[in-house]
Amino acid sequence: MDLKKTNAPVNTITYDRNKVDQSTENIYESISIIARRAEQINTEIKKELIDKLEEFATYNDSLEEIFENKEQIEVSKFYEKLPKPHALAVQEWLADKIYVRNTEEENQ
């Protein structure tokens, strides 16, 4: 997922309920799918952020020497300005980029 190219809203917006539940015909099922995808996106972003911050980490044993690492601050600011995972998940859902498989229907 390329976070720089996303056009998901940073602020909270209202979505048309009919568009959200269009593919499942059940608003609760749609929200559940979006929530699961948001958790996946959050995990990906968190892992990516930790990896980038570890590149700039300095390990000191003394508490007296605390340095401000400019690179870490810039990386953190970038990730703070990103849209929230739920906004990214809703955008993917409305653009039909999320594949959903219902295992209950397959078993019957």
N, C-alpha and C positions, 0 to 999 in steps of 0.2 A: 504494500500500500504506500503510495507516495503522498505524504502529508502536505507537501508544498503545493501540490496541484489541486487540492480539494477546494471546493467552493461551498462547503457546508456552512450554515450560519453560526456565528459565534454567540449571538444572543438567542434567547428563547423566542420561538415563533409558534404560531398556531397553525396546525395542519388540518386539512379537510379530512374528516373521519371516513368519508366514503372512499377516498384515495388510499388511506392507510389499510383498510380492511378489504380492499378490492380483490386481491388474489386469494385470500383465505375465506372471505365472507364471514369472518368472526374477528371482531376487534380485539378480544382478549388473546386469541391465538397469535394475531399479528404483533401485538405488543410483547408477548412472550418471546417471539422470534427475534424481534428488534432488541430486546433486553439481552438475550443470549449473544447476539452479534456484538452489542456494545461491550459486553464483558470480554469477548475475544479481542476487540480493538483496543480496549484498555490494557489488556495483558501485553499486546504487541508494542504499544506505545511505551509502557512502563519498562519493558525489557530493553527496548531501543534506547531510552533515556539513560538507564543505568549503565548500559554498555558505553555510551558516549561520555558520561561523567567519569567513568573509571579510567578512560584514556588520559584525563587531565588530573587525576587524583595524585596528591602528594601525601606520603605517609610520614608523619613526624611523631616522635614519642613525647616531645615536650609540649606542655599546654601553653607555654609562654609564646611560642612562635605560631601564630595563626596568620596565614596569608590569604588574601583575597585572590582567587584565581579568576582572571577575567574571562577565560574561555569557558569555565564552568558557569559563570554568571550569564554569558551570552546564550549558551545552550539551554539553560533553565528558562530564560526569558522567551526563547523561541517556543519551547514546549508549553509555557503558560499561555501564550497567545493563540494556540491551536484551538479549533472547535472541540467541544466535549465529545467523548466517545458516543454518547447517545445521539448527538446531532449527526455524526458521521454514519451511524447505523441507520437512522431514519432516512437519510439521503440515499444510502445504498438500497434500502428497501423500496423506496418510491421509484428508483431507477431500475428496479428488477435485477439487481446485481447479487442478490442473496438467493442461493439455492436452498430449497426446503424440501425435505423428504418426510412424509408421514409414514412411520413404521407400522402404525395400527392398521392402516388401510392395506399395506402390503401383506400383513399376516392373515388377513381374512380371505 
